[in-house]
Structure formats: structure tokens, C-alpha cells
Amino acid sequence: MFEVLTQKLGKVFSSLGSRGRLSEKDIDEALRQIRLALLEADVNFKVVKSFLAGVRERALTTQVLESLTPAQQIIKIVNEELINILGKERNHLVAASRPPSIAMLVGLQGSGKTTTAAKLALHLKSTGQHPLLVAADTRRPAAIDQLVMLGKQLDIPVSSENAKAAPLAICRRSLKRAQEMAATWVIIDTQGRLHVDEAMMKELAQLKSEIHPSEVILIVDAMTGQDAVNTAEEFNKSIGLTGLILTKMDGDARGGAALSIKFVTGIPVKFIGTGEKASALEPFYPDRLASRILGMGDVLTLIEKAEKVFDERHAKQLEKKMRTMEFNLEDFLGQLRQLKKMGSLTQLVELLPGFSKLASSIPQGGEESQMRKIEAIILSMTPEERCNPAIVNGSRRRRIAQGSGTTTRDINQLLNQFYQMQKLAKMAAQGKLPKNLMGMLGR
């Protein structure tokens, strides 16, 4: 996410940091490079102009020019101006005064509207709500089957009918069902088109006027850049939007749509889609996203992901094992499986302050194959070997390699990494991590 922009901004800040005190000429040159980086990232020209004007005005103050750490002051200013551009604060879903609340999802075909409907339902379910999904996209019959399948997988009820039924009639009957089952939210997957047209807008406007949703949310593909901004403006002008969900953010190395859409349209971004998994939908926090763009990580989101996955009682047991060096390969396998639930290794690394550069060095899909290999090796061990890896001698390693489809070198590498991690875990639990940790990890 934002890989290209993050790298370019990093170079600008690194250059400023090597200059000591800054002159007006230094700041103007840095702003010129930032301007090029933003335009290459497909950020709207109006946004770039407003952003740079705000940064320049604040950067040319005596406080910055005479500071002993001017580069850090510039980064602070850029961070704050980015937050302003992105929308300043978190915008929550607005619930109706009486349940069920209705979220009407609209968008073009291919934007990820149907999968996002399921993701949003899962998010609401995880917060204690009782959602009902409504398959009202009769223009694309496969959308009905897709939503029904996703509902079964996530154990979320879906109201669906024959593709020949009218969307308005489907919604009316679904709302009646929602009241009967005491659903707190109704999420409607509406008809999409390949492009914006008048007929679609009339259908959506009529549906909105009949069902009175508390949220009308446009699902838009972040990778389409300025087209996403134009699409949002068209939908907002025709039917009126209350929010946006940007999908495919994990594949958006530029970030033009995310940085432009709120400023240009005035519509708040409420969520971002960060992957294919049903859990890969994050609330949109402008300050956290600005931090990611600047390569400073996002620890709060990482903690929230961990809290959803890790059981508190289990975590305490694990900490105790780490302190006493009882942490074994069975525990390690369990931790790997938990981490997989949190997202890809690349995404997790991006959330760690100072580690964002490592994300680009992880091969595409490489972490998945590596984790599968580790899982196969550990599962090929006996329970005794997992609990006491020290007994894994040469003959045992050959047997494990044969059973897991790997080599003895892979077994040696895993065991060495495990022993190193075991020592580091114990030191971390005791508050004794060495200062040269990155060197120990081979970075």
C-alpha cells in the first residue's frame, strides 16, 4: 500500500535530514520533489496545490528554519497536512433511530461491491450487531449466488430471491424479514453497471427514496485513481452519498484515490478493503493512514488486529512459556496459524514503525509458501519432537524432510530460526532485548 509514494517521500526527508539547518531554497526544492511524487501517484492537482500551499506556509516559519531538527519539523507538518487532506477524523456508520438500520451499497461492476457487503456484515457482527445481507443485484445473477455463498461461509443470514424479481420488491420483503428476525443492520447489495448511466441512477434514486437508508455507501476501486474520484462525484450528484469504501487498497502502490477523494468530493471514507479475506476490511482513520504513507507504521491497527485474533488467557500462558523457555514448536505452529488470520506478512510488516521498507523486499506470495513449508515440517514431526526439538537428530531430520517434501537443510534452517526466536522471546519477556536486535536478525 502506497509503496511508491512512501519510498519517494522517504528520499525527500532523508535529503532534508542531511542538510542541518534549512533555507527557503531547500524547502522549495523539497516541495518540488514532493509535488512530483504526488502527481506521479495520481493525486488530484487541486489536492496537490492545496496540500503544498499549507506545508510551505507552515515550513517557512522561524520555528522551522531556525530549528536544530528542521527535517523532523517538516515531517510533522507533512503528516498533519496529510491528515487534513484525508479527512481529519474517523467517520463511523450512522445508525437509524429505530432498528434495523439500512446500508445501501452502490457502485460499478468490478469494484468489489458484493464481497465488500459480506465484509461489512462480518465487521458489524464482530461488534455485536445482527446483520442481514440482501442480494438485490439482479442484473448480475452470479452476484446473488456469490452473496449466498459468502453468507454461509460467515454464518450471516442472506435474503435472496429469483433474479427475475424486482430489486425494490426484494428489499421490501427483506426489510420485513429483518424486523421479524430482530436484525440491527440490513446491508443491501444493489445493481451495478460497467459504467455510470442514467438508467442505473434512476433505479438507485427510486430505491433510496422508498427504503430510506441511513447510509448510502459507494464502493469504489482505489486502483482506478482519478476515475474513482470522478465516479464518486457522479454518484453523489445523482443519488447523494453518505460515505465511501475504498477497495483493493492492498494493491494500490500509488494512492491517488485515497489522497484525493475526500478533499474533492467532500464525502467521508468510512472503510478500506485491504485484501481478499472476509476480515480484510479496516475502519478508515486519516491519522493512521497518513502515518503509513510516511513509513511510520500503524501500531494501533496492528494491536486491534491482534486483539481480534489472540485469546487473552492463551496469550498469558504463552508469555509464561516464553519466560521459562518452555515455548516449543507446537506453540510456534499455533502462533503462525494465528498470524495468518491477521493478514499477510507483508501487510503486518507495513504496520510496524520503521519496517515498511522491508515489505517491498518480501517476494510476492513468498511468505505464503514459506509458511506452508514451515507448517508441513512441524506437522511431519512426532508430538515428542515438537515439544522437545533438541531430540531431532540426523536420522529424524531425514525422516521429517521426506514426510514434508522438503530438505534436511530446510529442517536445519527452521530449527536454527526457532532457537534464535526462543532466546529473543525470553529476553523480550524479561525486558532485556539487545540494542543491536536488527543485526541479530540479519537486517
ZITA-V908107 format. One record per residue. N is the residue number from 1. RES is the residue in one letter. D_FIRST is the distance of its C-alpha to the first C-alpha in whole Angstrom. Layout:
# ZITA-V908107
N:RES:D_FIRST + N:RES:D_FIRST
This chain:
# ZITA-V908107
1:M:0 + 2:F:4 + 3:E:5 + 4:V:8 + 5:L:9 + 6:T:9 + 7:Q:11 + 8:K:13 + 9:L:14 + 10:G:15 + 11:K:17 + 12:V:19 + 13:F:19 + 14:S:21 + 15:S:23 + 16:L:24 + 17:G:25 + 18:S:27 + 19:R:29 + 20:G:31 + 21:R:32 + 22:L:31 + 23:S:33 + 24:E:32 + 25:K:32 + 26:D:29 + 27:I:27 + 28:D:27 + 29:E:26 + 30:A:23 + 31:L:22 + 32:R:23 + 33:Q:20 + 34:I:18 + 35:R:19 + 36:L:19 + 37:A:15 + 38:L:15 + 39:L:17 + 40:E:15 + 41:A:12 + 42:D:14 + 43:V:15 + 44:N:18 + 45:F:21 + 46:K:23 + 47:V:20 + 48:V:19 + 49:K:23 + 50:S:23 + 51:F:21 + 52:L:22 + 53:A:26 + 54:G:25 + 55:V:23 + 56:R:26 + 57:E:29 + 58:R:28 + 59:A:27 + 60:L:31 + 61:T:33 + 62:T:35 + 63:Q:33 + 64:V:30 + 65:L:32 + 66:E:35 + 67:S:32 + 68:L:32 + 69:T:29 + 70:P:28 + 71:A:24 + 72:Q:23 + 73:Q:25 + 74:I:23 + 75:I:19 + 76:K:21 + 77:I:22 + 78:V:18 + 79:N:17 + 80:E:20 + 81:E:19 + 82:L:16 + 83:I:17 + 84:N:20 + 85:I:18 + 86:L:15 + 87:G:19 + 88:K:20 + 89:E:20 + 90:R:19 + 91:N:21 + 92:H:23 + 93:L:24 + 94:V:28 + 95:A:30 + 96:A:34 + 97:S:37 + 98:R:38 + 99:P:36 + 100:P:35 + 101:S:32 + 102:I:31 + 103:A:27 + 104:M:27 + 105:L:24 + 106:V:24 + 107:G:22 + 108:L:23 + 109:Q:23 + 110:G:20 + 111:S:17 + 112:G:18 + 113:K:20 + 114:T:22 + 115:T:20 + 116:T:18 + 117:A:22 + 118:A:22 + 119:K:19 + 120:L:21 + 121:A:24 + 122:L:23 + 123:H:21 + 124:L:25 + 125:K:27 + 126:S:25 + 127:T:26 + 128:G:30 + 129:Q:30 + 130:H:32 + 131:P:30 + 132:L:31 + 133:L:29 + 134:V:31 + 135:A:31 + 136:A:32 + 137:D:30 + 138:T:33 + 139:R:32 + 140:R:30 + 141:P:32 + 142:A:30 + 143:A:28 + 144:I:31 + 145:D:31 + 146:Q:27 + 147:L:27 + 148:V:30 + 149:M:29 + 150:L:26 + 151:G:28 + 152:K:30 + 153:Q:28 + 154:L:27 + 155:D:30 + 156:I:30 + 157:P:33 + 158:V:32 + 159:S:35 + 160:S:35 + 161:E:38 + 162:N:39 + 163:A:37 + 164:K:40 + 165:A:40 + 166:A:39 + 167:P:36 + 168:L:38 + 169:A:40 + 170:I:38 + 171:C:36 + 172:R:40 + 173:R:41 + 174:S:37 + 175:L:38 + 176:K:41 + 177:R:40 + 178:A:37 + 179:Q:40 + 180:E:42 + 181:M:40 + 182:A:39 + 183:A:35 + 184:T:33 + 185:W:30 + 186:V:31 + 187:I:28 + 188:I:29 + 189:D:27 + 190:T:28 + 191:Q:29 + 192:G:26 + 193:R:27 + 194:L:26 + 195:H:26 + 196:V:27 + 197:D:31 + 198:E:34 + 199:A:35 + 200:M:32 + 201:M:32 + 202:K:35 + 203:E:35 + 204:L:32 + 205:A:34 + 206:Q:37 + 207:L:35 + 208:K:34 + 209:S:37 + 210:E:39 + 211:I:37 + 212:H:35 + 213:P:32 + 214:S:31 + 215:E:27 + 216:V:26 + 217:I:23 + 218:L:21 + 219:I:18 + 220:V:16 + 221:D:14 + 222:A:11 + 223:M:11 + 224:T:14 + 225:G:13 + 226:Q:17 + 227:D:18 + 228:A:17 + 229:V:18 + 230:N:22 + 231:T:22 + 232:A:21 + 233:E:24 + 234:E:26 + 235:F:26 + 236:N:26 + 237:K:29 + 238:S:31 + 239:I:31 + 240:G:29 + 241:L:26 + 242:T:25 + 243:G:21 + 244:L:18 + 245:I:16 + 246:L:12 + 247:T:12 + 248:K:9 + 249:M:6 + 250:D:5 + 251:G:6 + 252:D:5 + 253:A:5 + 254:R:8 + 255:G:8 + 256:G:11 + 257:A:12 + 258:A:11 + 259:L:12 + 260:S:15 + 261:I:17 + 262:K:18 + 263:F:20 + 264:V:21 + 265:T:22 + 266:G:23 + 267:I:22 + 268:P:20 + 269:V:16 + 270:K:17 + 271:F:15 + 272:I:11 + 273:G:11 + 274:T:9 + 275:G:11 + 276:E:14 + 277:K:16 + 278:A:18 + 279:S:17 + 280:A:13 + 281:L:14 + 282:E:13 + 283:P:16 + 284:F:14 + 285:Y:15 + 286:P:14 + 287:D:15 + 288:R:13 + 289:L:10 + 290:A:12 + 291:S:12 + 292:R:8 + 293:I:8 + 294:L:11 + 295:G:10 + 296:M:13 + 297:G:11 + 298:D:12 + 299:V:16 + 300:L:17 + 301:T:15 + 302:L:15 + 303:I:19 + 304:E:19 + 305:K:17 + 306:A:20 + 307:E:23 + 308:K:22 + 309:V:23 + 310:F:25 + 311:D:29 + 312:E:30 + 313:R:33 + 314:H:32 + 315:A:30 + 316:K:33 + 317:Q:35 + 318:L:32 + 319:E:32 + 320:K:36 + 321:K:36 + 322:M:33 + 323:R:36 + 324:T:39 + 325:M:37 + 326:E:38 + 327:F:34 + 328:N:34 + 329:L:32 + 330:E:33 + 331:D:31 + 332:F:28 + 333:L:28 + 334:G:28 + 335:Q:25 + 336:L:23 + 337:R:24 + 338:Q:23 + 339:L:19 + 340:K:19 + 341:K:19 + 342:M:16 + 343:G:14 + 344:S:12 + 345:L:13 + 346:T:10 + 347:Q:8 + 348:L:11 + 349:V:11 + 350:E:8 + 351:L:11 + 352:L:13 + 353:P:15 + 354:G:15 + 355:F:13 + 356:S:10 + 357:K:11 + 358:L:13 + 359:A:10 + 360:S:10 + 361:S:14 + 362:I:13 + 363:P:15 + 364:Q:13 + 365:G:15 + 366:G:17 + 367:E:17 + 368:E:18 + 369:S:21 + 370:Q:22 + 371:M:22 + 372:R:24 + 373:K:26 + 374:I:27 + 375:E:28 + 376:A:30 + 377:I:32 + 378:I:32 + 379:L:34 + 380:S:36 + 381:M:38 + 382:T:40 + 383:P:40 + 384:E:42 + 385:E:40 + 386:R:37 + 387:C:39 + 388:N:40 + 389:P:38 + 390:A:41 + 391:I:43 + 392:V:41 + 393:N:43 + 394:G:43 + 395:S:45 + 396:R:42 + 397:R:39 + 398:R:41 + 399:R:41 + 400:I:38 + 401:A:36 + 402:Q:39 + 403:G:38 + 404:S:34 + 405:G:34 + 406:T:33 + 407:T:35 + 408:T:36 + 409:R:34 + 410:D:31 + 411:I:33 + 412:N:34 + 413:Q:31 + 414:L:30 + 415:L:33 + 416:N:32 + 417:Q:29 + 418:F:30 + 419:Y:33 + 420:Q:31 + 421:M:28 + 422:Q:31 + 423:K:33 + 424:L:30 + 425:A:29 + 426:K:33 + 427:M:33 + 428:A:30 + 429:A:32 + 430:Q:35 + 431:G:33 + 432:K:33 + 433:L:30 + 434:P:31 + 435:K:29 + 436:N:29 + 437:L:26 + 438:M:24 + 439:G:27 + 440:M:28 + 441:L:25 + 442:G:25 + 443:R:22
